[in-house]
Amino acid sequence: DEWVMSNRIIEPKEADEAGAQKTVQVEWGGDWWPAVILKQEKDRYYITYPGWDSSWDEWVTKERIRFPK
């Protein structure tokens, strides 16, 4: 448990039907990192990396993202 600043809180507006956030993995620097989808536009996703500063948030395409099964 920890106190967090408001810029680290992810609103559930991009939640799935069950109300859970879309947790994915994103390729960056040759490794796969856990990420959360904040929004989607056509074939690209705006993601955030939990535990990392929002300056690392980025748009990614389907080539760099994988969804858990």
PQR file of N, CA, C, O and H, with PARSE charges and radii, in Angstrom:
ATOM      1  N   ASP A   1       0.839  -1.172   0.000 -0.4000 1.5000
ATOM      2  CA  ASP A   1       0.000   0.000   0.000 -0.0000 2.0000
ATOM      3  C   ASP A   1       0.884   1.235   0.000  0.5500 1.7000
ATOM      4  O   ASP A   1       1.952   1.244   0.613 -0.5500 1.4000
ATOM      5  N   GLU A   2       0.440   2.274  -0.686 -0.4000 1.5000
ATOM      6  CA  GLU A   2       1.202   3.511  -0.729 -0.0000 2.0000
ATOM      7  C   GLU A   2       0.298   4.669  -1.139  0.5500 1.7000
ATOM      8  O   GLU A   2      -0.745   4.473  -1.762 -0.5500 1.4000
ATOM      9  H   GLU A   2      -0.428   2.268  -1.184  0.4000 1.0000
ATOM     10  N   TRP A   3       0.715   5.864  -0.780 -0.4000 1.5000
ATOM     11  CA  TRP A   3       0.044   7.072  -1.247 -0.0000 2.0000
ATOM     12  C   TRP A   3       0.587   7.382  -2.627  0.5500 1.7000
ATOM     13  O   TRP A   3       1.786   7.259  -2.875 -0.5500 1.4000
ATOM     14  H   TRP A   3       1.562   6.023  -0.274  0.4000 1.0000
ATOM     15  N   VAL A   4      -0.306   7.788  -3.529 -0.4000 1.5000
ATOM     16  CA  VAL A   4       0.121   8.128  -4.882 -0.0000 2.0000
ATOM     17  C   VAL A   4      -0.446   9.479  -5.281  0.5500 1.7000
ATOM     18  O   VAL A   4      -1.484   9.909  -4.778 -0.5500 1.4000
ATOM     19  H   VAL A   4      -1.280   7.888  -3.327  0.4000 1.0000
ATOM     20  N   MET A   5       0.249  10.137  -6.190 -0.4000 1.5000
ATOM     21  CA  MET A   5      -0.209  11.419  -6.723 -0.0000 2.0000
ATOM     22  C   MET A   5      -1.293  11.150  -7.772  0.5500 1.7000
ATOM     23  O   MET A   5      -1.362  10.061  -8.342 -0.5500 1.4000
ATOM     24  H   MET A   5       1.092   9.788  -6.600  0.4000 1.0000
ATOM     25  N   SER A   6      -2.118  12.133  -8.012 -0.4000 1.5000
ATOM     26  CA  SER A   6      -3.242  11.962  -8.932 -0.0000 2.0000
ATOM     27  C   SER A   6      -2.800  11.591 -10.344  0.5500 1.7000
ATOM     28  O   SER A   6      -3.558  10.943 -11.066 -0.5500 1.4000
ATOM     29  H   SER A   6      -2.063  13.018  -7.549  0.4000 1.0000
ATOM     30  N   ASN A   7      -1.591  11.982 -10.759 -0.4000 1.5000
ATOM     31  CA  ASN A   7      -1.142  11.651 -12.109 -0.0000 2.0000
ATOM     32  C   ASN A   7      -0.820  10.168 -12.274  0.5500 1.7000
ATOM     33  O   ASN A   7      -0.587   9.716 -13.395 -0.5500 1.4000
ATOM     34  H   ASN A   7      -0.975  12.508 -10.173  0.4000 1.0000
ATOM     35  N   ARG A   8      -0.803   9.396 -11.177 -0.4000 1.5000
ATOM     36  CA  ARG A   8      -0.574   7.951 -11.248 -0.0000 2.0000
ATOM     37  C   ARG A   8      -1.868   7.157 -11.156  0.5500 1.7000
ATOM     38  O   ARG A   8      -1.843   5.928 -11.223 -0.5500 1.4000
ATOM     39  H   ARG A   8      -0.992   9.763 -10.266  0.4000 1.0000
ATOM     40  N   ILE A   9      -2.990   7.833 -11.003 -0.4000 1.5000
ATOM     41  CA  ILE A   9      -4.273   7.145 -10.896 -0.0000 2.0000
ATOM     42  C   ILE A   9      -4.872   6.997 -12.281  0.5500 1.7000
ATOM     43  O   ILE A   9      -4.993   7.974 -13.020 -0.5500 1.4000
ATOM     44  H   ILE A   9      -3.011   8.831 -10.948  0.4000 1.0000
ATOM     45  N   ILE A  10      -5.243   5.784 -12.628 -0.4000 1.5000
ATOM     46  CA  ILE A  10      -5.802   5.496 -13.940 -0.0000 2.0000
ATOM     47  C   ILE A  10      -7.303   5.362 -13.797  0.5500 1.7000
ATOM     48  O   ILE A  10      -7.793   4.503 -13.064 -0.5500 1.4000
ATOM     49  H   ILE A  10      -5.145   4.991 -12.027  0.4000 1.0000
ATOM     50  N   GLU A  11      -8.022   6.203 -14.489 -0.4000 1.5000
ATOM     51  CA  GLU A  11      -9.482   6.170 -14.432 -0.0000 2.0000
ATOM     52  C   GLU A  11     -10.001   4.921 -15.129  0.5500 1.7000
ATOM     53  O   GLU A  11      -9.410   4.486 -16.118 -0.5500 1.4000
ATOM     54  H   GLU A  11      -7.624   6.901 -15.084  0.4000 1.0000
ATOM     55  N   PRO A  12     -11.069   4.344 -14.651 -0.5600 1.5000
ATOM     56  CA  PRO A  12     -11.576   3.107 -15.237  0.2800 2.0000
ATOM     57  C   PRO A  12     -12.402   3.283 -16.497  0.5500 1.7000
ATOM     58  O   PRO A  12     -13.097   2.347 -16.894 -0.5500 1.4000
ATOM     59  N   LYS A  13     -12.358   4.436 -17.140 -0.4000 1.5000
ATOM     60  CA  LYS A  13     -13.188   4.667 -18.318 -0.0000 2.0000
ATOM     61  C   LYS A  13     -12.838   3.743 -19.481  0.5500 1.7000
ATOM     62  O   LYS A  13     -13.676   3.499 -20.349 -0.5500 1.4000
ATOM     63  H   LYS A  13     -11.793   5.196 -16.818  0.4000 1.0000
ATOM     64  N   GLU A  14     -11.627   3.232 -19.507 -0.4000 1.5000
ATOM     65  CA  GLU A  14     -11.234   2.310 -20.568 -0.0000 2.0000
ATOM     66  C   GLU A  14     -11.250   0.879 -20.060  0.5500 1.7000
ATOM     67  O   GLU A  14     -10.416   0.063 -20.454 -0.5500 1.4000
ATOM     68  H   GLU A  14     -10.946   3.430 -18.801  0.4000 1.0000
ATOM     69  N   ALA A  15     -12.181   0.582 -19.200 -0.4000 1.5000
ATOM     70  CA  ALA A  15     -12.285  -0.758 -18.629 -0.0000 2.0000
ATOM     71  C   ALA A  15     -13.031  -1.678 -19.576  0.5500 1.7000
ATOM     72  O   ALA A  15     -13.765  -1.229 -20.456 -0.5500 1.4000
ATOM     73  H   ALA A  15     -12.859   1.244 -18.880  0.4000 1.0000
ATOM     74  N   ASP A  16     -12.832  -2.965 -19.382 -0.4000 1.5000
ATOM     75  CA  ASP A  16     -13.574  -3.925 -20.186 -0.0000 2.0000
ATOM     76  C   ASP A  16     -14.983  -4.096 -19.634  0.5500 1.7000
ATOM     77  O   ASP A  16     -15.380  -3.393 -18.705 -0.5500 1.4000
ATOM     78  H   ASP A  16     -12.235  -3.330 -18.667  0.4000 1.0000
ATOM     79  N   GLU A  17     -15.726  -5.017 -20.200 -0.4000 1.5000
ATOM     80  CA  GLU A  17     -17.121  -5.183 -19.826 -0.0000 2.0000
ATOM     81  C   GLU A  17     -17.286  -5.526 -18.341  0.5500 1.7000
ATOM     82  O   GLU A  17     -18.294  -5.168 -17.731 -0.5500 1.4000
ATOM     83  H   GLU A  17     -15.404  -5.588 -20.954  0.4000 1.0000
ATOM     84  N   ALA A  18     -16.314  -6.207 -17.769 -0.4000 1.5000
ATOM     85  CA  ALA A  18     -16.405  -6.603 -16.363 -0.0000 2.0000
ATOM     86  C   ALA A  18     -15.919  -5.505 -15.428  0.5500 1.7000
ATOM     87  O   ALA A  18     -15.973  -5.659 -14.208 -0.5500 1.4000
ATOM     88  H   ALA A  18     -15.495  -6.497 -18.265  0.4000 1.0000
ATOM     89  N   GLY A  19     -15.443  -4.397 -15.991 -0.4000 1.5000
ATOM     90  CA  GLY A  19     -14.969  -3.288 -15.174 -0.0000 2.0000
ATOM     91  C   GLY A  19     -13.487  -3.335 -14.862  0.5500 1.7000
ATOM     92  O   GLY A  19     -12.983  -2.497 -14.114 -0.5500 1.4000
ATOM     93  H   GLY A  19     -15.399  -4.272 -16.982  0.4000 1.0000
ATOM     94  N   ALA A  20     -12.778  -4.309 -15.430 -0.4000 1.5000
ATOM     95  CA  ALA A  20     -11.341  -4.419 -15.185 -0.0000 2.0000
ATOM     96  C   ALA A  20     -10.567  -3.637 -16.246  0.5500 1.7000
ATOM     97  O   ALA A  20     -11.001  -3.526 -17.392 -0.5500 1.4000
ATOM     98  H   ALA A  20     -13.187  -4.990 -16.037  0.4000 1.0000
ATOM     99  N   GLN A  21      -9.431  -3.104 -15.851 -0.4000 1.5000
ATOM    100  CA  GLN A  21      -8.597  -2.394 -16.807 -0.0000 2.0000
ATOM    101  C   GLN A  21      -7.928  -3.402 -17.729  0.5500 1.7000
ATOM    102  O   GLN A  21      -7.702  -4.552 -17.356 -0.5500 1.4000
ATOM    103  H   GLN A  21      -9.078  -3.195 -14.919  0.4000 1.0000
ATOM    104  N   LYS A  22      -7.619  -2.955 -18.929 -0.4000 1.5000
ATOM    105  CA  LYS A  22      -6.981  -3.817 -19.915 -0.0000 2.0000
ATOM    106  C   LYS A  22      -5.484  -3.848 -19.672  0.5500 1.7000
ATOM    107  O   LYS A  22      -4.759  -2.936 -20.068 -0.5500 1.4000
ATOM    108  H   LYS A  22      -7.803  -2.020 -19.233  0.4000 1.0000
ATOM    109  N   THR A  23      -5.029  -4.904 -19.018 -0.4000 1.5000
ATOM    110  CA  THR A  23      -3.607  -5.081 -18.771 -0.0000 2.0000
ATOM    111  C   THR A  23      -3.019  -5.864 -19.936  0.5500 1.7000
ATOM    112  O   THR A  23      -3.551  -6.898 -20.339 -0.5500 1.4000
ATOM    113  H   THR A  23      -5.618  -5.646 -18.695  0.4000 1.0000
ATOM    114  N   VAL A  24      -1.916  -5.357 -20.470 -0.4000 1.5000
ATOM    115  CA  VAL A  24      -1.267  -5.950 -21.632 -0.0000 2.0000
ATOM    116  C   VAL A  24       0.235  -5.984 -21.387  0.5500 1.7000
ATOM    117  O   VAL A  24       0.715  -5.593 -20.323 -0.5500 1.4000
ATOM    118  H   VAL A  24      -1.484  -4.516 -20.143  0.4000 1.0000
ATOM    119  N   GLN A  25       0.960  -6.451 -22.380 -0.4000 1.5000
ATOM    120  CA  GLN A  25       2.414  -6.368 -22.375 -0.0000 2.0000
ATOM    121  C   GLN A  25       2.819  -5.601 -23.621  0.5500 1.7000
ATOM    122  O   GLN A  25       2.236  -5.770 -24.692 -0.5500 1.4000
ATOM    123  H   GLN A  25       0.570  -6.768 -23.245  0.4000 1.0000
ATOM    124  N   VAL A  26       3.842  -4.744 -23.459 -0.4000 1.5000
ATOM    125  CA  VAL A  26       4.307  -3.922 -24.565 -0.0000 2.0000
ATOM    126  C   VAL A  26       5.806  -4.133 -24.739  0.5500 1.7000
ATOM    127  O   VAL A  26       6.567  -4.137 -23.771 -0.5500 1.4000
ATOM    128  H   VAL A  26       4.316  -4.607 -22.589  0.4000 1.0000
ATOM    129  N   GLU A  27       6.210  -4.308 -25.986 -0.4000 1.5000
ATOM    130  CA  GLU A  27       7.629  -4.479 -26.287 -0.0000 2.0000
ATOM    131  C   GLU A  27       8.307  -3.112 -26.288  0.5500 1.7000
ATOM    132  O   GLU A  27       7.864  -2.176 -26.954 -0.5500 1.4000
ATOM    133  H   GLU A  27       5.592  -4.304 -26.772  0.4000 1.0000
ATOM    134  N   TRP A  28       9.374  -3.024 -25.537 -0.4000 1.5000
ATOM    135  CA  TRP A  28      10.177  -1.800 -25.501 -0.0000 2.0000
ATOM    136  C   TRP A  28      11.614  -2.211 -25.214  0.5500 1.7000
ATOM    137  O   TRP A  28      11.880  -2.893 -24.225 -0.5500 1.4000
ATOM    138  H   TRP A  28       9.734  -3.784 -24.996  0.4000 1.0000
ATOM    139  N   GLY A  29      12.527  -1.806 -26.062 -0.4000 1.5000
ATOM    140  CA  GLY A  29      13.939  -2.102 -25.864 -0.0000 2.0000
ATOM    141  C   GLY A  29      14.265  -3.584 -25.897  0.5500 1.7000
ATOM    142  O   GLY A  29      15.224  -4.019 -25.260 -0.5500 1.4000
ATOM    143  H   GLY A  29      12.311  -1.252 -26.866  0.4000 1.0000
ATOM    144  N   GLY A  30      13.477  -4.372 -26.635 -0.4000 1.5000
ATOM    145  CA  GLY A  30      13.735  -5.793 -26.759 -0.0000 2.0000
ATOM    146  C   GLY A  30      13.137  -6.648 -25.656  0.5500 1.7000
ATOM    147  O   GLY A  30      13.274  -7.871 -25.687 -0.5500 1.4000
ATOM    148  H   GLY A  30      12.698  -4.019 -27.153  0.4000 1.0000
ATOM    149  N   ASP A  31      12.478  -6.035 -24.682 -0.4000 1.5000
ATOM    150  CA  ASP A  31      11.818  -6.757 -23.589 -0.0000 2.0000
ATOM    151  C   ASP A  31      10.327  -6.461 -23.590  0.5500 1.7000
ATOM    152  O   ASP A  31       9.881  -5.482 -24.187 -0.5500 1.4000
ATOM    153  H   ASP A  31      12.367  -5.042 -24.656  0.4000 1.0000
ATOM    154  N   TRP A  32       9.554  -7.315 -22.914 -0.4000 1.5000
ATOM    155  CA  TRP A  32       8.111  -7.119 -22.773 -0.0000 2.0000
ATOM    156  C   TRP A  32       7.827  -6.564 -21.387  0.5500 1.7000
ATOM    157  O   TRP A  32       8.268  -7.135 -20.390 -0.5500 1.4000
ATOM    158  H   TRP A  32       9.916  -8.111 -22.429  0.4000 1.0000
ATOM    159  N   TRP A  33       7.088  -5.444 -21.311 -0.4000 1.5000
ATOM    160  CA  TRP A  33       6.798  -4.747 -20.069 -0.0000 2.0000
ATOM    161  C   TRP A  33       5.293  -4.726 -19.808  0.5500 1.7000
ATOM    162  O   TRP A  33       4.512  -4.579 -20.749 -0.5500 1.4000
ATOM    163  H   TRP A  33       6.730  -4.979 -22.122  0.4000 1.0000
ATOM    164  N   PRO A  34       4.869  -4.870 -18.548 -0.5600 1.5000
ATOM    165  CA  PRO A  34       3.442  -4.754 -18.242  0.2800 2.0000
ATOM    166  C   PRO A  34       2.968  -3.323 -18.480  0.5500 1.7000
ATOM    167  O   PRO A  34       3.675  -2.364 -18.171 -0.5500 1.4000
ATOM    168  N   ALA A  35       1.785  -3.196 -19.025 -0.4000 1.5000
ATOM    169  CA  ALA A  35       1.231  -1.880 -19.327 -0.0000 2.0000
ATOM    170  C   ALA A  35      -0.291  -1.942 -19.196  0.5500 1.7000
ATOM    171  O   ALA A  35      -0.887  -3.017 -19.145 -0.5500 1.4000
ATOM    172  H   ALA A  35       1.211  -3.975 -19.276  0.4000 1.0000
ATOM    173  N   VAL A  36      -0.893  -0.765 -19.145 -0.4000 1.5000
ATOM    174  CA  VAL A  36      -2.353  -0.655 -19.077 -0.0000 2.0000
ATOM    175  C   VAL A  36      -2.800   0.278 -20.195  0.5500 1.7000
ATOM    176  O   VAL A  36      -2.227   1.350 -20.391 -0.5500 1.4000
ATOM    177  H   VAL A  36      -0.409   0.109 -19.187  0.4000 1.0000
ATOM    178  N   ILE A  37      -3.828  -0.140 -20.922 -0.4000 1.5000
ATOM    179  CA  ILE A  37      -4.371   0.681 -22.004 -0.0000 2.0000
ATOM    180  C   ILE A  37      -5.211   1.796 -21.393  0.5500 1.7000
ATOM    181  O   ILE A  37      -6.130   1.538 -20.616 -0.5500 1.4000
ATOM    182  H   ILE A  37      -4.293  -1.011 -20.763  0.4000 1.0000
ATOM    183  N   LEU A  38      -4.890   3.030 -21.749 -0.4000 1.5000
ATOM    184  CA  LEU A  38      -5.665   4.181 -21.299 -0.0000 2.0000
ATOM    185  C   LEU A  38      -6.735   4.563 -22.306  0.5500 1.7000
ATOM    186  O   LEU A  38      -7.838   4.958 -21.930 -0.5500 1.4000
ATOM    187  H   LEU A  38      -4.144   3.240 -22.381  0.4000 1.0000
ATOM    188  N   LYS A  39      -6.406   4.442 -23.598 -0.4000 1.5000
ATOM    189  CA  LYS A  39      -7.391   4.709 -24.645 -0.0000 2.0000
ATOM    190  C   LYS A  39      -6.942   4.060 -25.939  0.5500 1.7000
ATOM    191  O   LYS A  39      -5.780   3.690 -26.106 -0.5500 1.4000
ATOM    192  H   LYS A  39      -5.510   4.120 -23.904  0.4000 1.0000
ATOM    193  N   GLN A  40      -7.898   3.932 -26.851 -0.4000 1.5000
ATOM    194  CA  GLN A  40      -7.640   3.304 -28.140 -0.0000 2.0000
ATOM    195  C   GLN A  40      -8.227   4.170 -29.237  0.5500 1.7000
ATOM    196  O   GLN A  40      -9.334   4.692 -29.109 -0.5500 1.4000
ATOM    197  H   GLN A  40      -8.842   4.233 -26.716  0.4000 1.0000
ATOM    198  N   GLU A  41      -7.473   4.316 -30.315 -0.4000 1.5000
ATOM    199  CA  GLU A  41      -7.944   5.010 -31.514 -0.0000 2.0000
ATOM    200  C   GLU A  41      -7.551   4.164 -32.711  0.5500 1.7000
ATOM    201  O   GLU A  41      -6.368   4.013 -33.017 -0.5500 1.4000
ATOM    202  H   GLU A  41      -6.574   3.892 -30.418  0.4000 1.0000
ATOM    203  N   LYS A  42      -8.538   3.619 -33.377 -0.4000 1.5000
ATOM    204  CA  LYS A  42      -8.332   2.748 -34.539 -0.0000 2.0000
ATOM    205  C   LYS A  42      -7.368   1.626 -34.178  0.5500 1.7000
ATOM    206  O   LYS A  42      -7.673   0.824 -33.296 -0.5500 1.4000
ATOM    207  H   LYS A  42      -9.499   3.741 -33.129  0.4000 1.0000
ATOM    208  N   ASP A  43      -6.213   1.547 -34.837 -0.4000 1.5000
ATOM    209  CA  ASP A  43      -5.276   0.442 -34.626 -0.0000 2.0000
ATOM    210  C   ASP A  43      -4.104   0.807 -33.728  0.5500 1.7000
ATOM    211  O   ASP A  43      -3.039   0.196 -33.822 -0.5500 1.4000
ATOM    212  H   ASP A  43      -5.966   2.199 -35.554  0.4000 1.0000
ATOM    213  N   ARG A  44      -4.285   1.792 -32.861 -0.4000 1.5000
ATOM    214  CA  ARG A  44      -3.206   2.133 -31.941 -0.0000 2.0000
ATOM    215  C   ARG A  44      -3.762   2.319 -30.537  0.5500 1.7000
ATOM    216  O   ARG A  44      -4.942   2.614 -30.352 -0.5500 1.4000
ATOM    217  H   ARG A  44      -5.149   2.289 -32.784  0.4000 1.0000
ATOM    218  N   TYR A  45      -2.890   2.143 -29.558 -0.4000 1.5000
ATOM    219  CA  TYR A  45      -3.291   2.151 -28.154 -0.0000 2.0000
ATOM    220  C   TYR A  45      -2.403   3.119 -27.379  0.5500 1.7000
ATOM    221  O   TYR A  45      -1.185   3.137 -27.556 -0.5500 1.4000
ATOM    222  H   TYR A  45      -1.931   1.903 -29.709  0.4000 1.0000
ATOM    223  N   TYR A  46      -3.027   3.926 -26.516 -0.4000 1.5000
ATOM    224  CA  TYR A  46      -2.259   4.801 -25.638 -0.0000 2.0000
ATOM    225  C   TYR A  46      -2.117   4.067 -24.312  0.5500 1.7000
ATOM    226  O   TYR A  46      -3.110   3.771 -23.646 -0.5500 1.4000
ATOM    227  H   TYR A  46      -4.016   3.911 -26.372  0.4000 1.0000
ATOM    228  N   ILE A  47      -0.873   3.775 -23.933 -0.4000 1.5000
ATOM    229  CA  ILE A  47      -0.644   2.932 -22.763 -0.0000 2.0000
ATOM    230  C   ILE A  47       0.172   3.676 -21.706  0.5500 1.7000
ATOM    231  O   ILE A  47       0.854   4.662 -21.985 -0.5500 1.4000
ATOM    232  H   ILE A  47      -0.067   4.016 -24.473  0.4000 1.0000
ATOM    233  N   THR A  48       0.070   3.156 -20.477 -0.4000 1.5000
ATOM    234  CA  THR A  48       0.895   3.627 -19.378 -0.0000 2.0000
ATOM    235  C   THR A  48       1.574   2.419 -18.766  0.5500 1.7000
ATOM    236  O   THR A  48       1.029   1.315 -18.770 -0.5500 1.4000
ATOM    237  H   THR A  48      -0.484   2.355 -20.251  0.4000 1.0000
ATOM    238  N   TYR A  49       2.756   2.638 -18.243 -0.4000 1.5000
ATOM    239  CA  TYR A  49       3.503   1.574 -17.578 -0.0000 2.0000
ATOM    240  C   TYR A  49       3.343   1.749 -16.076  0.5500 1.7000
ATOM    241  O   TYR A  49       3.868   2.712 -15.517 -0.5500 1.4000
ATOM    242  H   TYR A  49       3.199   3.535 -18.240  0.4000 1.0000
ATOM    243  N   PRO A  50       2.624   0.836 -15.398 -0.5600 1.5000
ATOM    244  CA  PRO A  50       2.428   0.968 -13.950  0.2800 2.0000
ATOM    245  C   PRO A  50       3.758   1.062 -13.207  0.5500 1.7000
ATOM    246  O   PRO A  50       4.684   0.286 -13.442 -0.5500 1.4000
ATOM    247  N   GLY A  51       3.821   2.033 -12.312 -0.4000 1.5000
ATOM    248  CA  GLY A  51       5.031   2.227 -11.531 -0.0000 2.0000
ATOM    249  C   GLY A  51       6.037   3.161 -12.166  0.5500 1.7000
ATOM    250  O   GLY A  51       7.029   3.525 -11.535 -0.5500 1.4000
ATOM    251  H   GLY A  51       3.069   2.664 -12.121  0.4000 1.0000
ATOM    252  N   TRP A  52       5.796   3.554 -13.408 -0.4000 1.5000
ATOM    253  CA  TRP A  52       6.696   4.467 -14.109 -0.0000 2.0000
ATOM    254  C   TRP A  52       6.009   5.817 -14.283  0.5500 1.7000
ATOM    255  O   TRP A  52       4.781   5.895 -14.305 -0.5500 1.4000
ATOM    256  H   TRP A  52       4.990   3.258 -13.920  0.4000 1.0000
ATOM    257  N   ASP A  53       6.783   6.853 -14.404 -0.4000 1.5000
ATOM    258  CA  ASP A  53       6.278   8.208 -14.583 -0.0000 2.0000
ATOM    259  C   ASP A  53       5.463   8.309 -15.869  0.5500 1.7000
ATOM    260  O   ASP A  53       5.717   7.589 -16.834 -0.5500 1.4000
ATOM    261  H   ASP A  53       7.781   6.790 -14.387  0.4000 1.0000
ATOM    262  N   SER A  54       4.488   9.203 -15.873 -0.4000 1.5000
ATOM    263  CA  SER A  54       3.622   9.368 -17.051 -0.0000 2.0000
ATOM    264  C   SER A  54       4.384   9.847 -18.287  0.5500 1.7000
ATOM    265  O   SER A  54       3.857   9.776 -19.397 -0.5500 1.4000
ATOM    266  H   SER A  54       4.281   9.789 -15.089  0.4000 1.0000
ATOM    267  N   SER A  55       5.608  10.329 -18.111 -0.4000 1.5000
ATOM    268  CA  SER A  55       6.402  10.741 -19.270 -0.0000 2.0000
ATOM    269  C   SER A  55       6.733   9.534 -20.163  0.5500 1.7000
ATOM    270  O   SER A  55       7.122   9.718 -21.316 -0.5500 1.4000
ATOM    271  H   SER A  55       6.036  10.386 -17.209  0.4000 1.0000
ATOM    272  N   TRP A  56       6.586   8.312 -19.653 -0.4000 1.5000
ATOM    273  CA  TRP A  56       6.813   7.098 -20.427 -0.0000 2.0000
ATOM    274  C   TRP A  56       5.552   6.632 -21.154  0.5500 1.7000
ATOM    275  O   TRP A  56       5.632   5.716 -21.973 -0.5500 1.4000
ATOM    276  H   TRP A  56       6.270   8.162 -18.716  0.4000 1.0000
ATOM    277  N   ASP A  57       4.398   7.229 -20.885 -0.4000 1.5000
ATOM    278  CA  ASP A  57       3.162   6.864 -21.585 -0.0000 2.0000
ATOM    279  C   ASP A  57       3.366   7.086 -23.074  0.5500 1.7000
ATOM    280  O   ASP A  57       4.039   8.034 -23.480 -0.5500 1.4000
ATOM    281  H   ASP A  57       4.333   7.973 -20.220  0.4000 1.0000
ATOM    282  N   GLU A  58       2.786   6.214 -23.888 -0.4000 1.5000
ATOM    283  CA  GLU A  58       3.019   6.349 -25.331 -0.0000 2.0000
ATOM    284  C   GLU A  58       1.933   5.655 -26.137  0.5500 1.7000
ATOM    285  O   GLU A  58       1.184   4.822 -25.627 -0.5500 1.4000
ATOM    286  H   GLU A  58       2.239   5.445 -23.559  0.4000 1.0000
ATOM    287  N   TRP A  59       1.871   6.024 -27.406 -0.4000 1.5000
ATOM    288  CA  TRP A  59       1.007   5.337 -28.366 -0.0000 2.0000
ATOM    289  C   TRP A  59       1.791   4.181 -28.937  0.5500 1.7000
ATOM    290  O   TRP A  59       2.955   4.339 -29.306 -0.5500 1.4000
ATOM    291  H   TRP A  59       2.480   6.701 -27.820  0.4000 1.0000
ATOM    292  N   VAL A  60       1.161   3.003 -29.016 -0.4000 1.5000
ATOM    293  CA  VAL A  60       1.796   1.838 -29.618 -0.0000 2.0000
ATOM    294  C   VAL A  60       0.836   1.205 -30.613  0.5500 1.7000
ATOM    295  O   VAL A  60      -0.382   1.338 -30.494 -0.5500 1.4000
ATOM    296  H   VAL A  60       0.215   2.875 -28.717  0.4000 1.0000
ATOM    297  N   THR A  61       1.400   0.519 -31.592 -0.4000 1.5000
ATOM    298  CA  THR A  61       0.595  -0.205 -32.567 -0.0000 2.0000
ATOM    299  C   THR A  61       0.568  -1.685 -32.200  0.5500 1.7000
ATOM    300  O   THR A  61       1.271  -2.121 -31.288 -0.5500 1.4000
ATOM    301  H   THR A  61       2.390   0.410 -31.688  0.4000 1.0000
ATOM    302  N   LYS A  62      -0.240  -2.444 -32.909 -0.4000 1.5000
ATOM    303  CA  LYS A  62      -0.427  -3.853 -32.585 -0.0000 2.0000
ATOM    304  C   LYS A  62       0.863  -4.668 -32.696  0.5500 1.7000
ATOM    305  O   LYS A  62       0.953  -5.747 -32.110 -0.5500 1.4000
ATOM    306  H   LYS A  62      -0.811  -2.090 -33.650  0.4000 1.0000
ATOM    307  N   GLU A  63       1.847  -4.187 -33.423 -0.4000 1.5000
ATOM    308  CA  GLU A  63       3.112  -4.903 -33.546 -0.0000 2.0000
ATOM    309  C   GLU A  63       3.887  -4.934 -32.223  0.5500 1.7000
ATOM    310  O   GLU A  63       4.714  -5.822 -32.015 -0.5500 1.4000
ATOM    311  H   GLU A  63       1.774  -3.310 -33.899  0.4000 1.0000
ATOM    312  N   ARG A  64       3.628  -3.984 -31.338 -0.4000 1.5000
ATOM    313  CA  ARG A  64       4.366  -3.892 -30.067 -0.0000 2.0000
ATOM    314  C   ARG A  64       3.532  -4.275 -28.855  0.5500 1.7000
ATOM    315  O   ARG A  64       3.988  -4.115 -27.723 -0.5500 1.4000
ATOM    316  H   ARG A  64       2.956  -3.263 -31.507  0.4000 1.0000
ATOM    317  N   ILE A  65       2.337  -4.770 -29.061 -0.4000 1.5000
ATOM    318  CA  ILE A  65       1.459  -5.057 -27.932 -0.0000 2.0000
ATOM    319  C   ILE A  65       0.997  -6.511 -27.989  0.5500 1.7000
ATOM    320  O   ILE A  65       0.745  -7.051 -29.066 -0.5500 1.4000
ATOM    321  H   ILE A  65       1.966  -4.901 -29.980  0.4000 1.0000
ATOM    322  N   ARG A  66       0.889  -7.134 -26.822 -0.4000 1.5000
ATOM    323  CA  ARG A  66       0.296  -8.470 -26.781 -0.0000 2.0000
ATOM    324  C   ARG A  66      -0.674  -8.540 -25.616  0.5500 1.7000
ATOM    325  O   ARG A  66      -0.429  -8.000 -24.537 -0.5500 1.4000
ATOM    326  H   ARG A  66       1.094  -6.695 -25.947  0.4000 1.0000
ATOM    327  N   PHE A  67      -1.770  -9.214 -25.866 -0.4000 1.5000
ATOM    328  CA  PHE A  67      -2.853  -9.321 -24.911 -0.0000 2.0000
ATOM    329  C   PHE A  67      -2.772 -10.662 -24.190  0.5500 1.7000
ATOM    330  O   PHE A  67      -2.478 -11.679 -24.817 -0.5500 1.4000
ATOM    331  H   PHE A  67      -1.969  -9.652 -26.742  0.4000 1.0000
ATOM    332  N   PRO A  68      -3.026 -10.680 -22.892 -0.5600 1.5000
ATOM    333  CA  PRO A  68      -2.997 -11.955 -22.180  0.2800 2.0000
ATOM    334  C   PRO A  68      -4.123 -12.867 -22.651  0.5500 1.7000
ATOM    335  O   PRO A  68      -5.188 -12.402 -23.057 -0.5500 1.4000
ATOM    336  N   LYS A  69      -3.874 -14.165 -22.590 -0.4000 1.5000
ATOM    337  CA  LYS A  69      -4.885 -15.124 -23.044 -0.0000 2.0000
ATOM    338  C   LYS A  69      -5.782 -15.530 -21.910  0.5500 1.7000
ATOM    339  O   LYS A  69      -6.695 -16.333 -22.102 -0.5500 1.4000
ATOM    340  H   LYS A  69      -3.009 -14.543 -22.260  0.4000 1.0000
TER
END
